[in-house]
Amino acid sequence: MESSDIKTSAVKIAERDGVNFYRVSSDKFKTSRADVYFVDNLSQERASGNALVPLMMKRGCESYPDFIELETRLEELYGADINAGAVKKGENQIIGFHMSHISDRYANNERLFDSCSDLLMCMLEKPLIDDSGFKKSLFRQERDNLIAFIRSRINDKINFSLTRCIEEMCEGEPYAIPDDGTEEGALLLDPKISMDIYKEMISTYPAYVYFSGDIDDKSIKRFIDNFLSGRRSSIKRIDSTNIKKSITSVKKINEKMDVNQGKLCMGFRTNIEPSSQDYYSLVVYNAILGGSTHSKLFRNVREKESLAYYAQSVLEKYKGLMIIMSGIEATDCIKAEDIMLAQVEEMKKGNISKDDMEASLKSLETGMKSIQDSQGAIVDFFFSQNLTQNDDDFDSLIQKFKSVKIDDVVKVAQNVELDTIYFLEPDGNKEGQI
């Protein structure tokens, strides 16, 4: 990676038919990328279908109907890559397509971006179909793959316990729906239903496109002019994510599973919008509480009391949640819970030292700089900023974190309310997994 003094930024260069086009400035990387995001409301009825569509589209297109042919073509394009998948950000489901290749200047000035763009367009506009919709044999394979992936979530106990905490915490809210939907939702799909969802995505979902790397203006204009030309209409309205919720009582959930180590998750509502000025203080708050090895949770739960294998807090900025996560022995659950809640109360009381602030701000600055070492992470950062209607770039965000004072942290601490306590405990089977 080459050193660079160019400020990393994203500038909107065009808007057409519900598609917003951005150019990311950074000369750190030897690869060029085009990242395409379609946005839908997260819903039980469509989540699994939205997750399946990109899996189908990755299998080939009219010009390359065989997966081996597609892979061969990508190899011919100097090992180019096209990937796709679905995630959720708040109560939005994002279907993303990511194209990358080495910069034209490292490929004898071949117009790789144009060739890779043509392949991406073929996959977007001309997927493999038959009379009933998506090609039946491929549909069965990819639906089975999706179901297998959904079932495999349980194997990662840390993420499984986090998911279960969120499902219980957000019961009845769209955010409770997993990124890839559910097995039940996947089983309801067929080639025609999936094709109908694909057509809606291409025609009506709001979209964002980001260009990054060394790409000439002519190639970018060609991409914009050709992108789903004539196929966009009646752009869908995307609902805003509901952030605020009053807590009348704390929900407590205990589940048993074949594990060696208990997983304790405590879900909090921050009631702070990501576009709010208080959001910067909330990020600093989380860093002090449980964002790194200098945090209150790590020092008091892991180092001082030796109760946890890990103890941390994470923010879900789009939904206004904070989750404390830890791995503990089942016999230590109540004690660990009490100490964790005590740290939350300490924050509300303002028991925060200058050292806490300095270490946390340094950690946040390091984190912001490390994001800029990954081209994909940079694109995701700016896409996330656009979703939350935030104009901050990396430099301005760091400065706003640094402007946060202890009083600001104490102020946002008053908004943090405990919603749900979830504990995944061992069932007594000694053959359990971590």
C-alpha positions as a Python dict, from the first residue, in 0.01 Angstrom:
ca = {
    (1, 'M'): (0, 0, 0),
    (2, 'E'): (137, 340, -96),
    (3, 'S'): (149, 637, 136),
    (4, 'S'): (-93, 917, 61),
    (5, 'D'): (-163, 1271, 174),
    (6, 'I'): (-495, 1289, -13),
    (7, 'K'): (-794, 1330, 219),
    (8, 'T'): (-1027, 1032, 206),
    (9, 'S'): (-1370, 1158, 105),
    (10, 'A'): (-1680, 1071, -97),
    (11, 'V'): (-1846, 1316, -334),
    (12, 'K'): (-2185, 1273, -497),
    (13, 'I'): (-2137, 1298, -873),
    (14, 'A'): (-2478, 1205, -1014),
    (15, 'E'): (-2833, 1104, -930),
    (16, 'R'): (-3070, 933, -1169),
    (17, 'D'): (-3388, 727, -1131),
    (18, 'G'): (-3344, 673, -759),
    (19, 'V'): (-2975, 583, -792),
    (20, 'N'): (-2713, 797, -615),
    (21, 'F'): (-2359, 781, -754),
    (22, 'Y'): (-2053, 870, -544),
    (23, 'R'): (-1681, 892, -611),
    (24, 'V'): (-1447, 802, -324),
    (25, 'S'): (-1115, 986, -322),
    (26, 'S'): (-810, 793, -203),
    (27, 'D'): (-494, 692, -386),
    (28, 'K'): (-381, 434, -131),
    (29, 'F'): (-495, 130, -323),
    (30, 'K'): (-388, -59, -633),
    (31, 'T'): (-740, -187, -695),
    (32, 'S'): (-1045, -24, -851),
    (33, 'R'): (-1394, -96, -721),
    (34, 'A'): (-1759, -41, -794),
    (35, 'D'): (-1992, -112, -502),
    (36, 'V'): (-2367, -123, -569),
    (37, 'Y'): (-2621, -123, -284),
    (38, 'F'): (-2997, -171, -312),
    (39, 'V'): (-3204, -78, -4),
    (40, 'D'): (-3533, -232, 108),
    (41, 'N'): (-3740, -217, 424),
    (42, 'L'): (-3648, -509, 649),
    (43, 'S'): (-3954, -733, 668),
    (44, 'Q'): (-4038, -1093, 755),
    (45, 'E'): (-4207, -1142, 418),
    (46, 'R'): (-3910, -1034, 206),
    (47, 'A'): (-3592, -1087, 412),
    (48, 'S'): (-3516, -1440, 293),
    (49, 'G'): (-3601, -1353, -68),
    (50, 'N'): (-3374, -1049, -62),
    (51, 'A'): (-3096, -1269, 77),
    (52, 'L'): (-3144, -1536, -189),
    (53, 'V'): (-3147, -1303, -492),
    (54, 'P'): (-2775, -1206, -479),
    (55, 'L'): (-2680, -1573, -432),
    (56, 'M'): (-2865, -1655, -754),
    (57, 'M'): (-2710, -1367, -943),
    (58, 'K'): (-2357, -1472, -845),
    (59, 'R'): (-2403, -1803, -1025),
    (60, 'G'): (-2372, -1655, -1374),
    (61, 'C'): (-2551, -1458, -1641),
    (62, 'E'): (-2666, -1484, -2002),
    (63, 'S'): (-2314, -1437, -2142),
    (64, 'Y'): (-2156, -1677, -1890),
    (65, 'P'): (-2426, -1932, -1801),
    (66, 'D'): (-2184, -2177, -1643),
    (67, 'F'): (-2011, -2096, -1313),
    (68, 'I'): (-1679, -2229, -1443),
    (69, 'E'): (-1708, -2001, -1747),
    (70, 'L'): (-1775, -1708, -1516),
    (71, 'E'): (-1473, -1791, -1298),
    (72, 'T'): (-1257, -1829, -1608),
    (73, 'R'): (-1364, -1488, -1732),
    (74, 'L'): (-1280, -1331, -1396),
    (75, 'E'): (-934, -1492, -1411),
    (76, 'E'): (-885, -1349, -1759),
    (77, 'L'): (-958, -1007, -1609),
    (78, 'Y'): (-642, -1036, -1395),
    (79, 'G'): (-818, -1216, -1111),
    (80, 'A'): (-1110, -974, -1081),
    (81, 'D'): (-1375, -1046, -819),
    (82, 'I'): (-1751, -996, -808),
    (83, 'N'): (-1930, -1078, -485),
    (84, 'A'): (-2274, -1017, -342),
    (85, 'G'): (-2482, -1064, -29),
    (86, 'A'): (-2738, -916, 209),
    (87, 'V'): (-2697, -744, 547),
    (88, 'K'): (-2916, -528, 767),
    (89, 'K'): (-2840, -178, 887),
    (90, 'G'): (-3105, -77, 1135),
    (91, 'E'): (-3443, -168, 989),
    (92, 'N'): (-3313, -155, 633),
    (93, 'Q'): (-3201, -463, 442),
    (94, 'I'): (-2909, -399, 209),
    (95, 'I'): (-2841, -611, -99),
    (96, 'G'): (-2485, -538, -206),
    (97, 'F'): (-2282, -620, -517),
    (98, 'H'): (-1907, -562, -506),
    (99, 'M'): (-1675, -559, -807),
    (100, 'S'): (-1298, -518, -774),
    (101, 'H'): (-992, -559, -997),
    (102, 'I'): (-635, -437, -1018),
    (103, 'S'): (-604, -83, -1147),
    (104, 'D'): (-577, -42, -1523),
    (105, 'R'): (-231, 110, -1484),
    (106, 'Y'): (-100, -223, -1352),
    (107, 'A'): (-255, -419, -1641),
    (108, 'N'): (-78, -265, -1938),
    (109, 'N'): (-346, 5, -1941),
    (110, 'E'): (-615, -238, -2048),
    (111, 'R'): (-962, -99, -1980),
    (112, 'L'): (-1033, -350, -1706),
    (113, 'F'): (-1293, -136, -1534),
    (114, 'D'): (-1506, -128, -1850),
    (115, 'S'): (-1474, -505, -1901),
    (116, 'C'): (-1553, -582, -1536),
    (117, 'S'): (-1844, -337, -1542),
    (118, 'D'): (-1989, -514, -1845),
    (119, 'L'): (-1972, -842, -1656),
    (120, 'L'): (-2134, -689, -1347),
    (121, 'M'): (-2412, -540, -1563),
    (122, 'C'): (-2472, -878, -1724),
    (123, 'M'): (-2513, -1035, -1379),
    (124, 'L'): (-2746, -755, -1266),
    (125, 'E'): (-2960, -739, -1578),
    (126, 'K'): (-2948, -1089, -1728),
    (127, 'P'): (-2944, -1356, -1454),
    (128, 'L'): (-2996, -1724, -1533),
    (129, 'I'): (-3368, -1787, -1585),
    (130, 'D'): (-3613, -2031, -1739),
    (131, 'D'): (-3988, -2020, -1798),
    (132, 'S'): (-4079, -2025, -1427),
    (133, 'G'): (-3835, -1761, -1308),
    (134, 'F'): (-3484, -1829, -1184),
    (135, 'K'): (-3331, -2146, -1326),
    (136, 'K'): (-3481, -2430, -1120),
    (137, 'S'): (-3168, -2638, -1063),
    (138, 'L'): (-2967, -2336, -946),
    (139, 'F'): (-3257, -2212, -734),
    (140, 'R'): (-3274, -2540, -542),
    (141, 'Q'): (-2899, -2536, -481),
    (142, 'E'): (-2887, -2178, -361),
    (143, 'R'): (-3198, -2204, -145),
    (144, 'D'): (-3045, -2513, 20),
    (145, 'N'): (-2721, -2317, 70),
    (146, 'L'): (-2912, -2030, 229),
    (147, 'I'): (-3098, -2264, 464),
    (148, 'A'): (-2772, -2438, 557),
    (149, 'F'): (-2616, -2102, 637),
    (150, 'I'): (-2915, -1998, 849),
    (151, 'R'): (-2892, -2325, 1041),
    (152, 'S'): (-2517, -2279, 1091),
    (153, 'R'): (-2563, -1958, 1290),
    (154, 'I'): (-2598, -2163, 1604),
    (155, 'N'): (-2238, -2286, 1571),
    (156, 'D'): (-2093, -1945, 1657),
    (157, 'K'): (-2217, -1916, 2013),
    (158, 'I'): (-2099, -1558, 2067),
    (159, 'N'): (-2291, -1425, 1766),
    (160, 'F'): (-2579, -1665, 1831),
    (161, 'S'): (-2626, -1527, 2183),
    (162, 'L'): (-2605, -1170, 2049),
    (163, 'T'): (-2867, -1252, 1786),
    (164, 'R'): (-3098, -1413, 2041),
    (165, 'C'): (-3065, -1114, 2273),
    (166, 'I'): (-3162, -881, 1989),
    (167, 'E'): (-3451, -1107, 1883),
    (168, 'E'): (-3594, -1097, 2235),
    (169, 'M'): (-3516, -731, 2288),
    (170, 'C'): (-3674, -621, 1959),
    (171, 'E'): (-3963, -868, 1952),
    (172, 'G'): (-4234, -731, 1725),
    (173, 'E'): (-3993, -482, 1562),
    (174, 'P'): (-3836, -531, 1218),
    (175, 'Y'): (-3485, -526, 1368),
    (176, 'A'): (-3552, -866, 1527),
    (177, 'I'): (-3537, -1021, 1178),
    (178, 'P'): (-3194, -1170, 1095),
    (179, 'D'): (-2986, -1031, 807),
    (180, 'D'): (-3058, -1333, 585),
    (181, 'G'): (-3414, -1394, 699),
    (182, 'T'): (-3533, -1724, 843),
    (183, 'E'): (-3550, -2087, 738),
    (184, 'E'): (-3929, -2064, 732),
    (185, 'G'): (-3911, -1767, 498),
    (186, 'A'): (-3663, -1943, 269),
    (187, 'L'): (-3885, -2251, 243),
    (188, 'L'): (-4172, -2036, 118),
    (189, 'L'): (-3967, -1920, -182),
    (190, 'D'): (-3986, -2067, -530),
    (191, 'P'): (-3820, -1963, -860),
    (192, 'K'): (-4107, -1732, -958),
    (193, 'I'): (-4142, -1558, -620),
    (194, 'S'): (-3766, -1502, -612),
    (195, 'M'): (-3768, -1367, -966),
    (196, 'D'): (-4047, -1124, -874),
    (197, 'I'): (-3836, -995, -581),
    (198, 'Y'): (-3536, -960, -816),
    (199, 'K'): (-3743, -754, -1061),
    (200, 'E'): (-3865, -528, -781),
    (201, 'M'): (-3510, -479, -657),
    (202, 'I'): (-3376, -383, -999),
    (203, 'S'): (-3671, -154, -1079),
    (204, 'T'): (-3782, 5, -753),
    (205, 'Y'): (-3533, -24, -465),
    (206, 'P'): (-3339, 297, -395),
    (207, 'A'): (-2974, 237, -488),
    (208, 'Y'): (-2628, 372, -413),
    (209, 'V'): (-2317, 323, -626),
    (210, 'Y'): (-1962, 401, -512),
    (211, 'F'): (-1656, 421, -736),
    (212, 'S'): (-1315, 395, -571),
    (213, 'G'): (-961, 357, -693),
    (214, 'D'): (-794, 483, -1007),
    (215, 'I'): (-1087, 504, -1253),
    (216, 'D'): (-1098, 757, -1535),
    (217, 'D'): (-1391, 993, -1585),
    (218, 'K'): (-1484, 836, -1919),
    (219, 'S'): (-1531, 492, -1761),
    (220, 'I'): (-1738, 632, -1475),
    (221, 'K'): (-1964, 821, -1716),
    (222, 'R'): (-2006, 505, -1923),
    (223, 'F'): (-2106, 310, -1611),
    (224, 'I'): (-2358, 574, -1499),
    (225, 'D'): (-2513, 608, -1845),
    (226, 'N'): (-2558, 231, -1881),
    (227, 'F'): (-2660, 143, -1524),
    (228, 'L'): (-3004, -23, -1543),
    (229, 'S'): (-3096, 219, -1818),
    (230, 'G'): (-3469, 220, -1883),
    (231, 'R'): (-3541, -31, -1606),
    (232, 'R'): (-3607, 202, -1312),
    (233, 'S'): (-3955, 325, -1212),
    (234, 'S'): (-4177, 392, -908),
    (235, 'I'): (-3888, 408, -662),
    (236, 'K'): (-3983, 252, -328),
    (237, 'R'): (-4017, 457, -12),
    (238, 'I'): (-3785, 342, 266),
    (239, 'D'): (-3915, 380, 621),
    (240, 'S'): (-3699, 536, 888),
    (241, 'T'): (-3575, 313, 1169),
    (242, 'N'): (-3758, 359, 1497),
    (243, 'I'): (-3498, 445, 1762),
    (244, 'K'): (-3687, 552, 2071),
    (245, 'K'): (-3866, 315, 2306),
    (246, 'S'): (-3979, 346, 2667),
    (247, 'I'): (-3890, 55, 2894),
    (248, 'T'): (-4153, -49, 3148),
    (249, 'S'): (-3979, -365, 3271),
    (250, 'V'): (-3657, -552, 3203),
    (251, 'K'): (-3696, -875, 3010),
    (252, 'K'): (-3490, -1169, 3139),
    (253, 'I'): (-3427, -1474, 2919),
    (254, 'N'): (-3231, -1785, 3018),
    (255, 'E'): (-3168, -2060, 2764),
    (256, 'K'): (-2966, -2379, 2795),
    (257, 'M'): (-2745, -2529, 2529),
    (258, 'D'): (-2457, -2769, 2490),
    (259, 'V'): (-2181, -2516, 2569),
    (260, 'N'): (-1888, -2506, 2809),
    (261, 'Q'): (-1897, -2132, 2868),
    (262, 'G'): (-2200, -1917, 2943),
    (263, 'K'): (-2274, -1619, 2720),
    (264, 'L'): (-2425, -1317, 2891),
    (265, 'C'): (-2574, -1037, 2679),
    (266, 'M'): (-2736, -726, 2821),
    (267, 'G'): (-2930, -512, 2576),
    (268, 'F'): (-2975, -138, 2632),
    (269, 'R'): (-3171, 131, 2447),
    (270, 'T'): (-2969, 448, 2394),
    (271, 'N'): (-3260, 648, 2247),
    (272, 'I'): (-3007, 846, 2040),
    (273, 'E'): (-3040, 892, 1665),
    (274, 'P'): (-2720, 843, 1461),
    (275, 'S'): (-2779, 1186, 1304),
    (276, 'S'): (-2800, 1353, 1646),
    (277, 'Q'): (-2517, 1566, 1786),
    (278, 'D'): (-2536, 1343, 2095),
    (279, 'Y'): (-2423, 1047, 1884),
    (280, 'Y'): (-2057, 1157, 1907),
    (281, 'S'): (-2079, 1160, 2285),
    (282, 'L'): (-2247, 818, 2276),
    (283, 'V'): (-1957, 669, 2080),
    (284, 'V'): (-1712, 803, 2339),
    (285, 'Y'): (-1940, 673, 2616),
    (286, 'N'): (-1931, 324, 2466),
    (287, 'A'): (-1552, 335, 2424),
    (288, 'I'): (-1509, 419, 2793),
    (289, 'L'): (-1761, 159, 2909),
    (290, 'G'): (-1659, -140, 2702),
    (291, 'G'): (-1497, -46, 2373),
    (292, 'S'): (-1143, -173, 2432),
    (293, 'T'): (-897, -325, 2679),
    (294, 'H'): (-876, 0, 2877),
    (295, 'S'): (-1254, 11, 2932),
    (296, 'K'): (-1439, -12, 3261),
    (297, 'L'): (-1592, -348, 3173),
    (298, 'F'): (-1261, -504, 3077),
    (299, 'R'): (-1078, -368, 3382),
    (300, 'N'): (-1343, -452, 3641),
    (301, 'V'): (-1507, -768, 3509),
    (302, 'R'): (-1212, -943, 3347),
    (303, 'E'): (-894, -807, 3505),
    (304, 'K'): (-1000, -715, 3860),
    (305, 'E'): (-1256, -988, 3931),
    (306, 'S'): (-1144, -1247, 3672),
    (307, 'L'): (-1509, -1327, 3600),
    (308, 'A'): (-1516, -1312, 3222),
    (309, 'Y'): (-1319, -1455, 2932),
    (310, 'Y'): (-1422, -1141, 2743),
    (311, 'A'): (-1629, -836, 2836),
    (312, 'Q'): (-1718, -563, 2593),
    (313, 'S'): (-1994, -332, 2475),
    (314, 'V'): (-2095, -267, 2115),
    (315, 'L'): (-2322, -6, 1957),
    (316, 'E'): (-2580, -65, 1687),
    (317, 'K'): (-2588, 293, 1561),
    (318, 'Y'): (-2878, 252, 1318),
    (319, 'K'): (-3121, 116, 1578),
    (320, 'G'): (-2993, 298, 1886),
    (321, 'L'): (-2892, -13, 2078),
    (322, 'M'): (-2597, -98, 2298),
    (323, 'I'): (-2518, -458, 2389),
    (324, 'I'): (-2283, -568, 2666),
    (325, 'M'): (-2138, -911, 2582),
    (326, 'S'): (-1933, -1144, 2799),
    (327, 'G'): (-1828, -1505, 2832),
    (328, 'I'): (-1856, -1631, 3189),
    (329, 'E'): (-1899, -1939, 3406),
    (330, 'A'): (-2264, -2007, 3484),
    (331, 'T'): (-2198, -1985, 3858),
    (332, 'D'): (-2066, -1629, 3814),
    (333, 'C'): (-2365, -1497, 3622),
    (334, 'I'): (-2532, -1293, 3896),
    (335, 'K'): (-2203, -1147, 4023),
    (336, 'A'): (-2090, -1056, 3670),
    (337, 'E'): (-2428, -903, 3594),
    (338, 'D'): (-2413, -688, 3907),
    (339, 'I'): (-2062, -561, 3831),
    (340, 'M'): (-2152, -479, 3471),
    (341, 'L'): (-2460, -284, 3575),
    (342, 'A'): (-2250, -107, 3838),
    (343, 'Q'): (-2021, 20, 3562),
    (344, 'V'): (-2321, 157, 3374),
    (345, 'E'): (-2428, 337, 3691),
    (346, 'E'): (-2075, 472, 3742),
    (347, 'M'): (-2099, 631, 3399),
    (348, 'K'): (-2431, 795, 3491),
    (349, 'K'): (-2278, 932, 3811),
    (350, 'G'): (-1991, 1085, 3617),
    (351, 'N'): (-1717, 869, 3764),
    (352, 'I'): (-1502, 906, 3455),
    (353, 'S'): (-1135, 1001, 3476),
    (354, 'K'): (-927, 1207, 3236),
    (355, 'D'): (-728, 892, 3167),
    (356, 'D'): (-1051, 714, 3066),
    (357, 'M'): (-1126, 995, 2822),
    (358, 'E'): (-777, 1016, 2676),
    (359, 'A'): (-741, 640, 2627),
    (360, 'S'): (-1085, 614, 2469),
    (361, 'L'): (-1031, 905, 2230),
    (362, 'K'): (-695, 762, 2127),
    (363, 'S'): (-858, 424, 2065),
    (364, 'L'): (-1132, 583, 1853),
    (365, 'E'): (-880, 778, 1648),
    (366, 'T'): (-677, 463, 1586),
    (367, 'G'): (-994, 281, 1482),
    (368, 'M'): (-1090, 554, 1236),
    (369, 'K'): (-744, 544, 1081),
    (370, 'S'): (-743, 165, 1055),
    (371, 'I'): (-1069, 172, 858),
    (372, 'Q'): (-884, 373, 595),
    (373, 'D'): (-648, 80, 538),
    (374, 'S'): (-931, -117, 374),
    (375, 'Q'): (-1091, 0, 50),
    (376, 'G'): (-1409, -193, 118),
    (377, 'A'): (-1431, -57, 473),
    (378, 'I'): (-1396, 299, 342),
    (379, 'V'): (-1685, 246, 101),
    (380, 'D'): (-1900, 92, 375),
    (381, 'F'): (-1821, 388, 602),
    (382, 'F'): (-1944, 644, 349),
    (383, 'F'): (-2247, 434, 257),
    (384, 'S'): (-2338, 417, 626),
    (385, 'Q'): (-2294, 793, 655),
    (386, 'N'): (-2528, 848, 362),
    (387, 'L'): (-2789, 614, 510),
    (388, 'T'): (-2792, 820, 829),
    (389, 'Q'): (-2771, 1153, 641),
    (390, 'N'): (-2440, 1239, 804),
    (391, 'D'): (-2182, 1446, 615),
    (392, 'D'): (-1883, 1368, 836),
    (393, 'D'): (-1569, 1225, 678),
    (394, 'F'): (-1296, 1051, 876),
    (395, 'D'): (-1115, 1372, 975),
    (396, 'S'): (-1424, 1564, 1087),
    (397, 'L'): (-1552, 1261, 1278),
    (398, 'I'): (-1226, 1230, 1471),
    (399, 'Q'): (-1237, 1602, 1554),
    (400, 'K'): (-1594, 1574, 1680),
    (401, 'F'): (-1499, 1281, 1902),
    (402, 'K'): (-1210, 1487, 2040),
    (403, 'S'): (-1445, 1777, 2116),
    (404, 'V'): (-1657, 1559, 2347),
    (405, 'K'): (-1622, 1647, 2717),
    (406, 'I'): (-1685, 1435, 3026),
    (407, 'D'): (-2008, 1629, 3092),
    (408, 'D'): (-2128, 1534, 2742),
    (409, 'V'): (-2065, 1167, 2815),
    (410, 'V'): (-2250, 1188, 3146),
    (411, 'K'): (-2543, 1355, 2970),
    (412, 'V'): (-2588, 1072, 2716),
    (413, 'A'): (-2536, 815, 2993),
    (414, 'Q'): (-2870, 924, 3140),
    (415, 'N'): (-3045, 807, 2820),
    (416, 'V'): (-2912, 451, 2834),
    (417, 'E'): (-3182, 213, 2962),
    (418, 'L'): (-3156, -159, 3029),
    (419, 'D'): (-3408, -351, 2817),
    (420, 'T'): (-3315, -720, 2811),
    (421, 'I'): (-3081, -963, 2988),
    (422, 'Y'): (-3011, -1281, 2794),
    (423, 'F'): (-2803, -1568, 2930),
    (424, 'L'): (-2705, -1875, 2730),
    (425, 'E'): (-2595, -2127, 2992),
    (426, 'P'): (-2446, -2478, 2978),
    (427, 'D'): (-2699, -2759, 2996),
    (428, 'G'): (-2461, -2983, 3191),
    (429, 'N'): (-2337, -3186, 2893),
    (430, 'K'): (-1960, -3208, 2931),
    (431, 'E'): (-1915, -3251, 2558),
    (432, 'G'): (-2023, -2891, 2498),
    (433, 'Q'): (-1857, -2647, 2267),
    (434, 'I'): (-1716, -2304, 2339),
}
